[in-house]
Amino acid sequence: MKLGFIGTGNLASAILRGVVAAGRILPGEILIYDIFTEKANQLCEELSVNAAESASQVAAECEKIVIAVKPKDFAALADEIKDEVRKNNSLVISTAAGTEISKISSCFGFDAKIVRIMPNLNAAAGESMTAYCASPCVADEEKVFANEFCSCFGKCVELEEKYFSAFTAIAGSAPAFAFMFADAVATAGIKYGLPSKTAQDIAAQMLFGSAKLMLESPLAVSDLIRNVCSPGGTTVEGVCSLKETGFESSVITAVDKTVEKDRLMSALK
């Protein structure tokens, strides 16, 4: 098998669907395992991938292994599959939040080939923003694979590991901030009489279109803001209100708190 998944939770399932949809690896070359066999079997039926009977089977049969278990379960899993990973010189792709490559290596007890990735919930829509970094023993062609793998469910960027806490805040956690903003905008629309579903659709399309323009425009975000604000107009009135009530500082503080929490969790592991 070319690719194995150990753990098929919501994020892993979204990633798996993206990989299958991209067609770079055939479903028949993918082997998955989860302690909840019913969930794994449902994915096998949906995507025509193969089910394993154990994590060790995945490690024994796959060249590349995606480990998508909770950080608290990582050490026990690594101990279970370390012999197969060492024997096959497998590439291990970890989604464990706040778990550095050095800690992952120590769980295996040898210098394993590790790629650490940090996707976000938007993988479920094929639009994740994912960061990845690799241990020194990962070959260039394996880094290329990591890039192609992450590109199956959105966009990706290779980052030094020291930036992962900041990335976690602005890409992993910030979708929740964006949903809060969209919910507030929709609620304001409801206040002025719009039907709830209509207000939500308007807010969602506003965010989608704004994000698309940010990605495609050569202008800085500050210039895009100014382009919406006609002198003496309605938008600039709202922008000034957001500034006066601390909108920007609240967002930055939220990122600061998220980074702080991520670093604290990493230190405790």
C-alpha positions as CSV (number, residue, x, y, z in Angstrom):
1,M,0.0,0.0,0.0
2,K,1.2,3.5,-0.8
3,L,-0.6,5.4,1.9
4,G,-2.1,4.5,5.3
5,F,-4.2,6.3,7.8
6,I,-4.3,5.6,11.5
7,G,-7.2,7.5,12.9
8,T,-10.2,8.5,10.9
9,G,-11.8,11.4,12.9
10,N,-13.4,14.4,11.4
11,L,-10.2,16.1,10.2
12,A,-8.6,12.8,9.0
13,S,-11.8,11.9,7.1
14,A,-11.8,15.3,5.4
15,I,-8.2,14.8,4.4
16,L,-8.8,11.3,3.2
17,R,-11.7,12.5,1.0
18,G,-9.5,15.2,-0.5
19,V,-6.7,12.7,-1.3
20,V,-9.2,10.4,-3.0
21,A,-10.9,13.2,-4.9
22,A,-7.5,14.5,-6.1
23,G,-6.8,11.1,-7.7
24,R,-3.1,11.1,-7.1
25,I,-3.3,7.9,-5.1
26,L,-5.9,5.3,-6.1
27,P,-8.3,4.2,-3.4
28,G,-7.1,0.7,-3.7
29,E,-3.7,1.8,-2.6
30,I,-4.9,3.3,0.6
31,L,-5.3,1.4,3.9
32,I,-7.1,2.9,6.9
33,Y,-7.6,1.9,10.6
34,D,-9.6,3.3,13.5
35,I,-10.4,1.8,16.8
36,F,-14.0,2.6,16.0
37,T,-14.4,0.0,13.2
38,E,-17.8,1.2,12.2
39,K,-16.5,4.6,11.2
40,A,-13.6,3.1,9.2
41,N,-16.0,0.7,7.4
42,Q,-18.2,3.6,6.4
43,L,-15.3,5.4,4.8
44,C,-14.3,2.2,3.1
45,E,-17.8,1.9,1.6
46,E,-17.9,5.6,0.7
47,L,-14.4,5.9,-0.9
48,S,-13.5,2.3,-1.9
49,V,-10.4,2.3,0.3
50,N,-9.2,-0.7,2.3
51,A,-9.7,-1.4,6.0
52,A,-7.0,-2.7,8.3
53,E,-7.5,-4.8,11.3
54,S,-4.9,-3.0,13.4
55,A,-2.5,0.0,13.5
56,S,0.4,-2.4,13.2
57,Q,-1.0,-3.7,9.9
58,V,-1.1,-0.2,8.5
59,A,2.5,0.4,9.6
60,A,3.6,-3.0,8.2
61,E,2.0,-2.6,4.8
62,C,2.2,1.2,3.9
63,E,5.1,3.3,2.6
64,K,3.7,6.5,4.0
65,I,1.6,6.7,7.2
66,V,-0.7,9.5,8.3
67,I,-1.1,9.4,12.1
68,A,-4.2,11.3,13.0
69,V,-4.8,10.4,16.6
70,K,-5.2,12.7,19.6
71,P,-1.9,14.0,21.0
72,K,-2.5,12.2,24.3
73,D,-2.7,8.9,22.4
74,F,0.4,9.5,20.2
75,A,3.1,8.0,22.4
76,A,1.3,4.7,23.0
77,L,0.5,4.4,19.2
78,A,4.2,5.1,18.3
79,D,5.4,2.4,20.7
80,E,2.9,0.0,19.1
81,I,4.1,0.6,15.5
82,K,7.7,1.6,15.9
83,D,9.2,-1.7,14.8
84,E,7.3,-1.7,11.5
85,V,8.1,2.0,10.9
86,R,11.8,1.3,11.5
87,K,11.9,-1.8,9.4
88,N,10.2,-0.2,6.4
89,N,11.9,3.2,6.8
90,S,8.4,4.7,6.4
91,L,7.5,8.3,6.1
92,V,5.3,9.3,9.1
93,I,2.9,12.3,8.6
94,S,1.6,13.6,11.9
95,T,-1.4,15.8,12.5
96,A,-0.9,16.0,16.3
97,A,-1.4,19.6,17.4
98,G,1.3,21.1,19.6
99,T,3.5,18.0,19.2
100,E,7.0,18.9,17.9
101,I,9.1,16.7,15.6
102,S,11.6,16.2,18.4
103,K,8.9,14.8,20.6
104,I,7.5,12.6,17.9
105,S,10.9,11.2,17.3
106,S,11.4,10.5,21.0
107,C,8.1,8.6,21.0
108,F,9.4,6.3,18.3
109,G,12.8,6.0,20.0
110,F,14.8,6.5,16.8
111,D,15.4,9.1,14.0
112,A,12.2,8.4,12.1
113,K,11.3,10.3,8.9
114,I,8.6,12.7,10.1
115,V,6.6,15.3,8.4
116,R,4.5,17.4,10.8
117,I,1.4,19.0,9.2
118,M,-1.1,21.5,10.6
119,P,-4.3,21.5,8.6
120,N,-7.6,23.2,9.6
121,L,-11.2,22.4,9.6
122,N,-11.7,23.9,6.1
123,A,-10.2,20.7,4.7
124,A,-13.8,19.5,4.9
125,A,-14.5,21.9,2.0
126,G,-11.2,21.2,0.2
127,E,-10.0,24.6,1.3
128,S,-7.6,24.0,4.2
129,M,-4.6,26.2,4.8
130,T,-2.0,23.7,5.9
131,A,1.6,24.2,7.1
132,Y,4.2,21.4,7.0
133,C,7.7,20.9,8.1
134,A,10.0,17.9,7.9
135,S,12.7,16.3,10.0
136,P,16.3,16.5,8.5
137,C,16.3,12.8,7.4
138,V,13.3,13.3,5.1
139,A,14.4,13.2,1.4
140,D,13.6,15.9,-1.1
141,E,11.2,13.7,-3.0
142,E,9.4,13.0,0.2
143,K,9.0,16.7,0.9
144,V,7.5,17.0,-2.6
145,F,5.1,14.3,-1.7
146,A,4.1,16.1,1.5
147,N,3.4,19.2,-0.5
148,E,1.3,17.3,-3.0
149,F,-0.5,15.5,-0.2
150,C,-1.4,18.7,1.6
151,S,-2.5,20.3,-1.7
152,C,-5.2,17.6,-2.1
153,F,-7.3,19.3,0.5
154,G,-6.5,23.0,0.0
155,K,-3.4,25.2,-0.1
156,C,-0.2,24.6,1.9
157,V,3.1,26.3,2.9
158,E,6.4,24.9,4.2
159,L,7.2,26.6,7.4
160,E,10.0,26.4,10.0
161,E,8.6,24.6,13.0
162,K,9.2,27.7,15.2
163,Y,6.3,29.4,13.4
164,F,3.8,26.6,14.0
165,S,2.2,28.2,17.1
166,A,1.5,31.4,15.2
167,F,0.3,29.4,12.2
168,T,-2.0,27.4,14.5
169,A,-3.6,30.7,15.7
170,I,-4.1,32.4,12.4
171,A,-5.0,29.4,10.3
172,G,-6.1,26.6,12.6
173,S,-8.1,28.6,15.2
174,A,-9.0,31.7,13.3
175,P,-11.8,30.0,11.2
176,A,-13.7,30.0,14.5
177,F,-13.1,33.8,14.7
178,A,-14.3,34.2,11.1
179,F,-17.4,32.2,11.9
180,M,-18.1,34.5,14.9
181,F,-17.7,37.5,12.6
182,A,-20.1,36.0,10.1
183,D,-22.6,35.1,12.8
184,A,-22.5,38.7,14.1
185,V,-23.0,40.1,10.6
186,A,-25.9,37.7,10.0
187,T,-27.4,38.6,13.3
188,A,-27.3,42.3,12.5
189,G,-29.1,41.5,9.2
190,I,-31.8,39.6,11.1
191,K,-32.1,42.7,13.4
192,Y,-33.1,44.7,10.3
193,G,-35.6,42.2,9.1
194,L,-33.7,39.8,6.9
195,P,-34.7,36.1,7.1
196,S,-32.2,34.1,9.1
197,K,-31.1,31.8,6.2
198,T,-30.8,34.7,3.8
199,A,-28.7,36.7,6.3
200,Q,-26.4,33.7,6.8
201,D,-26.0,33.1,3.1
202,I,-25.2,36.8,2.5
203,A,-22.6,36.7,5.3
204,A,-21.0,33.5,4.0
205,Q,-20.8,34.8,0.4
206,M,-19.4,38.1,1.7
207,L,-16.6,36.3,3.5
208,F,-15.9,34.0,0.5
209,G,-15.8,36.8,-2.0
210,S,-13.6,38.9,0.3
211,A,-11.1,36.0,0.7
212,K,-11.0,35.4,-3.0
213,L,-10.3,39.0,-3.7
214,M,-7.5,39.1,-1.1
215,L,-5.9,36.1,-2.8
216,E,-6.2,37.4,-6.3
217,S,-5.6,41.2,-5.9
218,P,-2.1,42.6,-6.0
219,L,-3.2,45.2,-3.4
220,A,-2.5,45.1,0.3
221,V,-5.4,44.5,2.6
222,S,-5.2,48.0,3.9
223,D,-5.7,49.3,0.3
224,L,-8.7,47.0,-0.3
225,I,-10.3,48.4,2.9
226,R,-9.8,52.0,1.5
227,N,-11.2,51.0,-1.8
228,V,-14.5,50.0,-0.1
229,C,-14.6,53.2,1.9
230,S,-16.0,56.2,-0.1
231,P,-15.2,59.5,1.6
232,G,-18.1,60.4,3.9
233,G,-19.9,57.2,3.0
234,T,-21.5,54.4,5.0
235,T,-18.6,52.0,5.0
236,V,-16.1,54.3,6.5
237,E,-18.6,55.1,9.3
238,G,-18.7,51.4,10.2
239,V,-14.9,51.0,9.9
240,C,-14.4,53.9,12.3
241,S,-16.8,52.3,14.7
242,L,-15.0,49.0,14.6
243,K,-11.7,50.8,15.3
244,E,-13.2,52.8,18.2
245,T,-14.6,49.7,19.8
246,G,-11.3,47.8,19.6
247,F,-12.1,45.3,16.8
248,E,-8.5,45.1,15.6
249,S,-7.0,44.9,19.1
250,S,-9.5,42.2,20.1
251,V,-8.5,40.0,17.2
252,I,-4.8,40.4,17.9
253,T,-5.4,39.6,21.5
254,A,-7.3,36.5,20.5
255,V,-4.3,35.4,18.4
256,D,-1.9,36.2,21.3
257,K,-4.0,34.0,23.7
258,T,-4.2,31.2,21.1
259,V,-0.4,31.2,20.6
260,E,0.2,31.3,24.3
261,K,-2.1,28.3,24.9
262,D,-0.5,26.3,22.1
263,R,3.0,26.9,23.5
264,L,1.8,26.0,27.0
265,M,0.3,22.7,25.7
266,S,3.5,21.9,23.8
267,A,5.6,22.5,26.9
268,L,3.4,20.2,29.0
269,K,3.7,17.2,26.6
